[in-house]
Amino acid sequence: MTGSLSDFEHLAAQCRDSLTGVPGGARSPDAWLFARLVAAREVRGERALLGLSAATLGALAARHFAASGGALAAPQHEALLVLDEAHAAFVAAMRDFLVGLAAPEVDADDARCLATILAHACLRPDHLWRDLGLSGRDDVTQMLTRFFPELVVRNTDNLRWKKLLARELALSVGGVPGPAPGCPGCEDFGFCFPGGKAAVQGS
């Protein structure tokens, strides 16, 4: 699928509203968040990049979307997301790490879905908010504050969120902090990792 950024943003907004069933809104803040995350990939034919199985996505739709996600009813003809062993290990470790930090008041299945989406986003070469299809860093901060508030507390140095996620995962297992797998492709890699000498996690 081709098109300008504004075209995709317009399509994503339409898809989001179709998912929520409430133009410009949703039944809950969590429904709004997941509709934005899913729509951003859906309109690009990149549903697989969410990292969610069809069953998991269906259950998410049933919890949050109008008519159980009618906008997702038609299957997408796309290649499945293929990970090498190192990336698969990184995703599994990041997902489990995030689930362990989930706020007790959030739905456990929602926390697992978001942890999976975040873990897969760390494989891609851009700022986390762009990889997620959100509007900016503040959106990520709000999302993490809701679902994984301990991460926000730990970010005392105001690190980029993808760098913070990779650092905290490494520290949790006694490893040496380094970039997430997608970090080297980011325009700000040299800013976050001067010299680019840190080992990339999962590579």
N, C-alpha and C positions, 0 to 999 in steps of 0.2 A: 504494500500500500504506500502510495506516495502522496505528498501534500506538504504545505507549509505548516510551521508551528501553529499559526493561528487557526488553520483548518483543523488540525488535530485537537486543539483546545476547544474549538466549537463542537466538534464531534464528541469529544469526551464529556463536555457539559450535557449534551443531549443524551448520551448513554447513561451518565450519572443520574439524570432526572428520570429516565425510563426505569432504571433500577430501583430508585427510591420511591417512585410513584408520586413524588412531591416536587414539582418544579422549583428549583433553587433551595430545596430543603430536604429533610428526611425525618423519620419518626424518632430518631435519636442521634446524638453526636457520633456514636460508634457506627451506625448505619451510614451516616454521611461520609465518614472516613473510609470505610470499606468500599462504598460506591465509587469514591474518587480513585482509590487505588486500583480497583478492578477496571473501571472505565478507561483509565489512562493506558492500560495495556490492551484492552479489548479493541479499541478503535484502531490500533496499529497492527492488529492480527498477532499480538504477542502474549496471548493469554498464558502460554507455557512459562513465560518469564516470572510469573507469580510464584511458581514452584508448587502450586496446589493441585492435588489430584482432582479428577472430575467429581469424585464423591465428596471430597472436602469442600470444594467450591460450591457444590450443590447444597451442602449442609449450611454453609455460610450464607448462601442466598436465601435459604429457608428461614434463617434467623433474622435477616436484616432487610431483604429486598422485597419489593412489591411482587405479588404473584410468583414468589420463589425465584425471582430473577429472570423474568420473561425475556429481557434483552439478551440473555445468555443462552436462550433455548437452542438456537442454530449452532451446530458444531463448527468449529473453525478447522480448516484444512491447513494445518501447520505442522512443522516438524516438532517432535517432542524436544524439550530442553535436555541436551546431552552434556553431562559433566564428566570431566576426567576424575580419576580416583581422588586426587588431592583436593579438587574443588568440592567433590561430594563430601569428603571428610570435613572440610571447612564448614560447609553448609550445615551438616548434621551437628557439629560442635557448636556453631553459633546459635542454631535453633534451640538446642537444649540449654545452652547458657542463658538465653533470653527468657525461655519458659521458666527457668529457675528464679528469675528476677521479677516475674509478673506480679503486678499489684493484686492483693487478695480480693479486691472488690470487682475486678473485671471478670468477664466470662472466660473460663479456662480454654474453651475451644477457640474463642476469638483471639486469645493470647497466643495460642499455638499457630493459628493462621498468620497473625501478624509477625510472629517470630520467623516463620518460614519465608514470608514475603521479604522481610528485612535481610535475612541471611542470603537469599538469592540476589537481592539488590547489591549486596557487597561484592558480587562478582563482576559488576558492570562498571565501566570507566567514566564515571561522572560524579558530581556531588550527589549525596544520597537523596536530597529532595527532588532532583531532576530524575534520577533513576526510578523514583517512586511515582513520578507524575504529579507532584505536589507544587505549590506555588512559591515556596521558599523555605529557608532554614527554620523560620518560626513555626511552620506547619509541622516539621519533624519534632521540634522541641515540644510542641503541644501534644503530639501523638505519644512521644516517649513519656512525658509527664503523666499522661493518663494510664498507659499500659506498663511502662517499665520505669517508674520514677527514680529508682535507685541509680540508674544510669545518669540521669540529669544531675543528681546530687554529686556524683563522682566527677562530673565535667567541670572541675574547678579552674581549669586552664582555658576554658572556652574553645576546646578543640573542635575541628570539623567532626560531624557525627560519625562518619564512616571510620575515620581514624580512631575516634574514641571507642567505637564498637570493637575494632580489631585489637586495640590496646587492652581493653578490659577482658576480652576473651583470652588473650595470651597470658595476662597476669593471673587469670583464674586457674590456669593449669601449670603455673610456674614457668611459663615460657618467656622469651624475649619479645617485647612489643615490636611490631612492624606493620607494614601496610596490609590492608585487605587485598584479596586477589585482584580486584578491579582498580585499585588505586593508581598503579603506574600509568594507566591510560588517561587519567584526569588532568585537566589543564593546570591544576594547582598542586600536582604531585611534588614538584620541586619546592614549593612553599611548605608543604606539610612534612616532607622528608628531604631536607637539604642534602644534596649530593646523591640522593637516591640509592644509598648503600644498604639501607635496611632490608633484610630478607622479607620477601612477600609471603604472607601466610597462605598455606595451601598450595604453594608452587614448588 
